[in-house]
Amino acid sequence: MVPKCIILGEISKKLLLPFIFAASQIAHKMFSRYFYPQKKSNMVLDLYFTSFGMMSILFLPCILKIKSVESDKERLIHKKKYLHYFLLGFIFLIYTLMKLIPNIMKGVYALEKNKAINGFSEGAFLIMGIEMIFLAIFSYFLLKYRYYKHHIISMIAFIICGVCCDLFLKYYSEKMFYSLPINLIEFLSILSDSVYYIYQKYMMEKLYYPYWRIGFALGFTYFLFSTAALIYFVSDKDKINSSNIIIKGFYSYFINLDVGLMIGKLLIIYFFITINTALNILMIYYFNPNYILISFQISKIVQVLIDEEKEKFYCIFFFILQFFVLMIYLEILELNFCNLNENTKRNIELRGLIDITGEFGRDSSLNNVEINKDYLINTDMNKENGVDIEMDIRTNSVCDEQENQEKQEN
């Protein structure tokens, strides 16, 4: 039989998380754009309900009935938890400012130049390619992840496809419209994005913090940021007559206010933020931060198909190719030729299994061999019993629970 050139990699039901997250993001944007236009929004109220939605993840372990018991090693690490959470909050604050400032500057600059801007746009495809590079660099040094030739090849192909899409869509000419400071801050926002996602993974994987506490800490930081913004707006003496466009917009929002429209929008924000926060933090928990690119890619493709006219049809081929390359990069698909899938996670773990248990386990007398925190090999080589090797995939919470039970018994 001729071997297949492309085969499926490591597949699980958890892979649905990035796609559900992307669908939720798109739905949120659609509601914001078509049902509740941005011109009838209040930044402070939106920020408050965003923070409430993020902090609601604290109820997730109660809903899922997850018990959290710290081991001695975790208690030792968590002695510095105030420092860890402070750093998380600081990184998130920088991340938030890097998202808000370019959009505000673009709006003011476009208003001065009398040009409309696309509020649904999230920048060029090249930005995702640059973020892919930053995520790889930070995860290599901080999380000790290793990258091989199939990662490098797919990364290069991903960036080339992104540049082709940008050229067809004329995004670079749009970038030239904005001033240098706006483009510089937007570039730095890519860096802040990468640090933000990597540090969350670092806290979960290396410092053993529960994901719901991390999500709550992010929401509380957002709440403090919202309160600071409210104090700044209220303390302005000129109120609605202020020369500051943002402050003026805050007060003008309450003139001829439709209360039903306001309540409906705030509830929509709370609902989507609650769902998105849970999906986002679970995706980082179960996968490496590179999987966030799936959501970015799908969201960006939908944006182009909705907003662009003729140019979008020229990009469909590059959309498909770029998404295919992304699946190779994340090892959801494997290139089964020229040894390009030799160092995928699945094949590395398979070789480790063979090294530990002998040739496919035939010469091994080991029982319950733990490969890593996610994989447990149950092997009983008594031929009279005729029991074969089995591999069980264990979640972190199950592993921790078993470890705690063993400690209590001892």
C-alpha positions in Angstrom: 0.0 0.0 0.0 1.3 3.4 -1.0 1.8 5.6 2.2 -0.3 8.7 2.5 1.5 12.0 2.1 -0.8 13.7 4.6 -2.0 12.0 7.7 -4.0 13.1 10.8 -1.9 14.0 13.8 -3.0 14.1 17.4 -6.8 14.5 17.4 -9.1 14.9 20.4 -12.5 16.4 21.1 -10.7 19.3 22.9 -9.7 20.5 19.4 -13.2 21.9 19.0 -12.4 24.6 21.6 -10.4 26.9 19.2 -13.2 26.6 16.5 -16.0 27.3 19.1 -14.0 30.2 20.4 -13.7 31.6 16.9 -17.4 31.2 16.3 -18.2 33.0 19.6 -15.9 35.9 18.7 -17.5 36.3 15.3 -21.0 36.2 16.8 -20.0 38.9 19.3 -18.6 41.1 16.6 -21.7 40.6 14.5 -24.0 41.7 17.4 -21.8 44.7 18.1 -21.7 45.7 14.5 -25.2 45.1 13.2 -27.5 45.1 16.2 -25.8 47.5 18.6 -23.6 49.9 16.6 -20.4 51.2 18.2 -21.7 54.8 17.9 -24.2 54.1 20.7 -21.7 52.7 23.2 -20.2 53.9 26.4 -16.6 52.8 27.0 -16.8 52.7 30.8 -20.0 50.7 31.0 -18.6 48.3 28.4 -15.4 47.9 30.4 -17.3 47.2 33.6 -19.5 44.5 32.1 -16.5 43.0 30.4 -14.7 42.7 33.7 -17.9 41.2 35.3 -18.0 38.6 32.5 -14.3 37.7 33.0 -14.6 37.4 36.7 -17.6 35.0 36.3 -15.2 32.2 35.3 -14.7 31.8 39.1 -18.0 29.9 39.1 -16.8 27.4 36.5 -15.2 24.9 39.0 -18.5 25.0 40.9 -20.5 24.2 37.8 -18.0 21.5 36.7 -17.6 20.3 40.3 -13.8 20.6 40.2 -11.9 20.3 43.5 -8.7 22.2 43.9 -6.2 20.8 46.4 -2.6 22.2 46.5 0.3 19.9 46.9 3.4 20.7 49.1 5.3 21.7 45.9 2.5 24.0 44.8 2.3 25.7 48.2 6.0 26.4 48.2 5.8 28.0 44.7 2.6 29.9 45.6 4.3 31.7 48.5 5.1 34.3 45.8 1.6 34.3 44.4 1.1 38.0 45.0 4.1 38.7 42.8 2.9 36.3 40.2 -0.6 37.8 40.0 0.7 41.3 40.1 2.9 40.6 37.1 -0.1 38.9 35.4 -2.2 42.0 36.0 0.6 44.3 34.8 1.0 42.3 31.6 -2.8 42.3 31.0 -2.9 46.1 31.6 -0.2 46.6 29.0 -2.1 44.2 26.6 -5.3 46.1 27.1 -3.8 49.5 26.5 -2.0 48.2 23.4 -5.4 47.2 22.1 -7.2 50.4 23.0 -4.7 53.1 22.1 -4.2 52.2 18.4 -8.0 52.0 17.8 -8.5 55.4 19.5 -5.6 56.9 17.6 -6.9 55.5 14.3 -10.4 56.9 15.0 -9.1 60.4 15.8 -6.6 60.4 12.9 -9.3 59.2 10.4 -11.7 61.9 11.8 -9.1 64.6 11.2 -8.5 63.2 7.7 -12.2 62.8 7.0 -11.9 59.1 6.2 -14.0 56.2 7.4 -12.3 53.3 9.1 -13.3 49.7 9.3 -14.2 48.9 12.9 -14.4 45.2 12.2 -10.8 45.0 10.9 -8.0 43.6 13.0 -5.1 44.4 10.8 -3.1 42.7 8.1 -2.5 38.9 7.8 1.2 39.6 8.2 0.5 40.5 11.8 -0.6 36.9 12.6 2.7 35.7 11.0 4.7 38.0 13.2 2.7 36.9 16.2 3.4 33.3 15.3 7.2 34.0 15.4 6.9 35.8 18.8 4.9 33.0 20.3 7.5 30.5 19.2 10.4 32.5 20.6 8.8 33.1 24.0 7.5 29.6 24.4 11.0 28.3 23.5 12.7 30.3 26.2 10.0 30.4 28.9 8.1 27.1 28.4 11.1 25.1 26.9 9.1 24.1 23.9 11.1 22.8 21.0 10.5 23.6 17.3 11.6 21.4 14.3 11.9 21.6 10.6 8.1 21.1 10.0 7.5 24.1 12.2 10.0 26.3 10.4 8.7 25.3 6.9 5.1 25.8 7.9 5.8 29.1 9.6 7.6 30.5 6.5 4.7 29.3 4.2 2.1 30.8 6.6 3.8 34.2 6.4 4.2 34.1 2.6 0.5 33.3 2.2 -0.4 36.1 4.6 1.7 38.6 2.6 0.0 37.5 -0.6 -3.4 38.1 1.0 -2.4 41.5 2.2 -1.2 42.5 -1.3 -4.4 41.5 -2.9 -6.5 43.3 -0.2 -4.2 46.4 -0.4 -3.7 46.4 3.4 -0.2 47.9 3.2 -1.5 51.1 1.4 -4.0 51.4 4.3 -1.1 51.1 6.8 0.7 53.9 5.0 -2.3 56.1 5.6 -1.7 56.1 9.4 1.1 57.9 11.1 4.3 56.2 12.2 3.4 56.2 16.0 0.1 54.4 15.3 1.9 51.7 13.3 4.7 51.4 15.9 2.2 51.0 18.7 0.3 48.4 16.7 3.5 46.5 16.1 4.3 46.6 19.9 0.8 45.3 20.5 1.8 42.0 18.7 4.6 41.7 21.3 2.2 42.3 24.2 -0.2 39.7 22.8 2.4 37.1 22.8 3.7 37.8 26.3 0.1 37.9 27.6 -0.7 34.4 26.3 2.6 32.8 27.1 2.6 34.1 30.7 -0.8 32.6 31.3 0.4 29.2 30.1 3.5 29.6 32.2 1.4 30.2 35.3 -0.7 27.1 34.6 2.1 24.7 33.4 5.1 25.8 35.5 3.5 27.4 38.6 0.5 25.2 38.8 -2.2 27.9 39.2 -5.8 26.9 38.4 -7.0 28.4 35.2 -10.2 29.9 36.8 -8.1 31.9 39.3 -6.0 33.3 36.5 -9.2 34.2 34.6 -10.6 35.9 37.7 -7.4 37.8 38.2 -7.6 39.1 34.7 -11.2 40.2 35.2 -10.3 42.0 38.5 -7.5 43.8 36.7 -10.0 44.9 34.1 -12.4 46.1 36.9 -9.7 48.2 38.4 -8.9 49.7 35.0 -12.6 50.5 34.5 -12.8 52.2 37.9 -9.7 54.3 37.1 -11.2 55.3 33.7 -14.5 56.2 35.5 -12.7 58.4 38.1 -10.8 60.2 35.3 -14.0 60.9 33.3 -16.0 62.1 36.3 -13.2 64.3 37.6 -13.2 66.4 34.4 -14.7 69.8 35.2 -16.0 70.5 31.7 -18.0 67.3 31.5 -19.9 67.2 28.2 -18.1 70.4 27.0 -14.7 68.8 27.4 -12.2 69.2 24.6 -11.4 65.5 25.1 -13.4 63.5 22.5 -13.5 60.4 24.7 -14.8 62.3 27.8 -17.3 64.2 25.7 -18.5 60.9 24.2 -18.9 59.4 27.7 -21.4 62.2 28.8 -23.1 62.5 25.4 -24.0 58.8 25.6 -26.6 59.6 28.3 -28.4 62.2 26.2 -31.6 60.8 24.7 -30.6 57.4 26.1 -32.6 54.4 25.1 -32.5 52.4 28.4 -33.7 49.2 26.7 -31.0 49.4 24.1 -28.3 50.1 26.8 -29.4 47.1 29.0 -29.7 44.8 26.0 -26.2 45.6 24.8 -24.6 45.3 28.3 -26.2 41.9 28.8 -24.9 40.8 25.3 -21.4 42.0 26.3 -21.6 40.1 29.6 -22.9 36.9 28.0 -20.2 36.8 25.2 -17.3 37.8 27.4 -18.2 35.1 29.9 -18.3 32.5 27.2 -15.2 33.8 25.4 -13.2 34.0 28.7 -14.0 30.4 29.6 -13.2 29.1 26.1 -10.0 31.2 25.8 -8.5 30.1 29.2 -9.5 26.4 28.6 -7.8 26.5 25.2 -4.6 27.9 26.7 -4.8 25.3 29.5 -5.3 22.2 27.2 -3.0 23.3 24.3 0.0 25.5 23.7 -0.7 29.2 23.1 -0.1 28.8 19.3 -3.6 27.3 19.0 -5.0 30.8 19.6 -3.9 31.4 16.0 -6.8 29.1 14.8 -9.3 31.5 16.2 -7.5 34.6 14.8 -7.3 33.0 11.4 -11.0 32.0 11.2 -12.1 35.4 12.5 -9.9 37.2 10.0 -11.2 35.2 7.1 -14.8 35.9 8.0 -14.0 39.6 8.3 -12.5 39.7 4.8 -15.4 37.7 3.3 -17.9 40.2 4.8 -16.1 43.5 4.3 -14.2 43.2 1.1 -15.7 43.1 -2.4 -14.0 41.8 -5.5 -10.6 41.4 -3.8 -11.8 38.7 -1.5 -12.2 36.1 -4.3 -8.5 36.4 -5.2 -7.6 35.5 -1.6 -9.7 32.3 -1.2 -6.9 30.1 -2.5 -4.4 31.7 0.0 -6.9 31.5 2.8 -7.2 27.7 2.3 -3.5 27.3 1.9 -2.7 29.4 4.9 -5.2 27.5 7.1 -3.7 24.1 5.8 -0.2 25.3 6.7 -1.4 26.3 10.2 -2.8 22.8 10.7 0.7 21.4 9.8 2.3 23.9 12.2 0.0 22.8 15.1 0.5 19.1 14.1 -3.2 18.5 13.6 -2.1 17.3 10.1 1.3 15.7 9.4 3.4 15.6 6.3 4.3 12.0 5.9 7.3 12.3 3.6 10.9 13.4 3.8 10.8 12.7 7.6 8.9 16.0 8.1 6.7 14.3 10.8 9.7 12.6 12.5 9.7 15.1 15.4 6.0 15.7 15.9 4.8 15.4 19.5 2.9 12.2 18.7 5.9 10.5 17.2 8.3 11.7 19.9 6.0 10.2 22.6 5.7 7.0 20.6 9.5 6.6 20.4 9.6 7.3 24.2 7.1 4.6 24.7 9.2 2.1 22.7 12.4 3.1 24.6 10.8 2.6 28.0 8.8 -0.6 27.4 11.0 -2.3 24.8 10.1 -3.1 21.3 6.4 -2.3 21.3 6.4 -3.4 24.9 7.3 -7.1 24.3 10.3 -7.2 26.6 9.1 -4.9 29.3 8.2 -5.9 32.8 7.2 -2.4 33.9 3.7 -1.6 35.0 1.9 1.8 35.0 4.8 3.8 33.4 4.1 7.5 33.4 5.4 9.2 30.2 4.5 12.7 31.3 1.7 14.4 33.2 -0.8 13.7 30.3 0.0 10.2 29.4 0.1 7.0 31.5 1.0 3.6 30.1 -0.6 0.6 31.7 1.5 -2.5 30.8 1.4 -6.0 32.2 3.7 -8.3 30.3 2.6 -11.6 31.9 1.9 -13.6 28.8 -0.3 -16.0 30.8 -2.8 -13.2 31.5 -2.6 -11.9 27.9 -2.9 -8.3 28.8 -1.8 -5.7 26.2 -0.3 -2.3 26.6 -2.8 0.5 27.0 -2.2 4.2 27.0 -4.6 6.5 29.0 -4.8 10.2 28.4 -5.1 11.9 31.8 -6.0 15.5 32.5 -4.0 17.6 34.9 -6.8 17.6 37.4 -7.1 13.8 37.4 -3.3 13.5 37.9 -3.3 15.9 40.8 -6.3 14.2 42.4 -4.5 10.8 42.2 -1.3 12.2 43.6 -3.2 13.8 46.5 -5.0 10.5 47.3 -1.6 8.6 47.3 -0.2 11.2 49.7 -3.1 10.9 52.0 -2.9 7.1 52.1 0.9 7.3 52.8 
